[in-house]
Amino acid sequence: MRNEITSYYPEIKTRSTVIRPGIDTLFQSDFVDNIQTHNPLHVIFLGGFEEREKAANSVVKFLQAEKYPLHIRCVGFSEAGEKMAGVEYIPKSRPSDWKDMLSWCDVFISPYSGETFSIASAEAMALGKIVIAIKNTGVSELISNGVNGYIVNSDSPGEISEILKSVIDNLTSVSSVSLNAIESVKNLTWDEAAAKHYEFYQELCAVRVENK
């Protein structure tokens, strides 16, 4: 089904207007000039869907087997799901705690192929975090692979693992990815989103008048 849907992407893009949501000023006001990456690396996996949780557990197993140093938090994971040793599981994150949660991490991953835009990923980028997104999801359109984040195929824990290994092996050189992430979402404000909505509806009204 997903392959059938993605075959229509080119047509959808030419016949659609995409207006991205804005990022809360709580995140936009915190741009960072000097990115410091933790050692061991701090990683957040966002849960909430079985696909996300399976991918996270597969990555954890792979990297733990190779003894790569990671401090992992899995946020929003179901209580009934598989739990890995050495991983911190947080069932829910209150909105008031979310900025602190994102500030803690170095890498943010939401491994779900059904993601629409993922404002959480954009908020992470605004705070200079390295985001790993799934190909053909909304936020992946903001990312140039390896420049301001990373894009992987769906159901690809191996790809995620290799990116994390690369980040761990090159901690001093990944700050450019973080700084580029900040720059690439600076225009994702609610004022900008409102202006685009207003402009779009003006165009619709103009077309309707012309067709009367």
Order of alpha helices (4+ residues) and beta strands (2+ residues): alpha-alpha-alpha-beta-alpha-beta-beta-alpha-beta-alpha-beta-beta-alpha-alpha-alpha
